[in-house]
Amino acid sequence: MKFVDNNFYSISRSKSSSNFLCEWDLVIKWDLINLRKNHPDIRLEIVDWTDSLLSADTFKDAAFDKLQQFTFMSNFARIYSHSLVEREMVDKGLKVGVIYGIDKPVVEFDDNNDFYMTFSDTATTMSMPRIYNPHGTEYFYWSPSLPHLPFEQAYQVLQHLNLRPMDRLIFKRTLDKSLLESLGGDLNRRERELFHAKFNDENNLIKSILYADYDPSLFQADKPMRSLDNFKGNTKDIVLETNDQILEVKKVWHGQWLSWLEQFKGKFQSPAGWFDQCRTKRFYVGKLT
């Protein structure tokens, strides 16, 4: 599927999370061209995850422990995209390492200025090992047996915020509801949009602290956020899933999702009807002074 040819998106430098596909056209493609030019010994393989998106077979045998991770079937299709080279080498009896990871820690501090970090589970839910190579995935920067790198990164952020207290305002920025109400429109959406902007400002600050060669001029779309992206017309996945080519596959997706949901109804739900959630464990890093 060619996204541009099918009018799924047009190339622009908008940093909206729904514009994530432009990362391929503006950055990734050129990085790969440069890599091929300077390192011809490295074999490059590009996988189109939309091949999985257009196949109903992708979803019909999915177990709930995988299915429930993703609000949109496009997210689920992405984890079902795989490297043909990986399978080829495994079938030859070779050990194959698949590296997937995060580039920065998740940090926060409370009203007592206690500074914490958490290990994001994004890496593990978005890069599940293939059934034919169950022990081959290495989670770079994320591992219970090697937590040193992300913890050191969190400590570097803490040191920076102690040296430059004004940067803490990015994390402590609050939403003025009275101001939002005076602007009119959908208050709920405005709150989410401003929270999303704050979240991405925090990410950009952390990257500038941790990476001396970080280049903010390189295009990168804002990170998607489920509570905001669920608004119709604002999400990367709705752009794909409302396409005529995909509607029939989506019926299979919905049927499979709902069949599992019925089995869990009432067992793990709050009185309001939402699934109960467990708070991610926080690790104490130090004190903001």
DARABEL-V716540 format. One record per helix or strand of 2 or more residues. SS is the DSSP state (~ for helix, > for strand). FROM is the first residue (numbers start at 0). LEN is the number of residues. Records with the same first field share a line. If there is no record, write none. Layout:
SS->FROM-LEN + FROM-LEN
This chain:
~->16-3 + 21-17 + 49-4 + 56-4 + 63-4 + 72-8 + 83-8 + 121-5 + 147-16 + 164-8 + 176-7 + 186-24 + 225-4 + 235-6 + 243-21
>->97-4 + 105-4 + 113-5 + 136-4 + 282-5
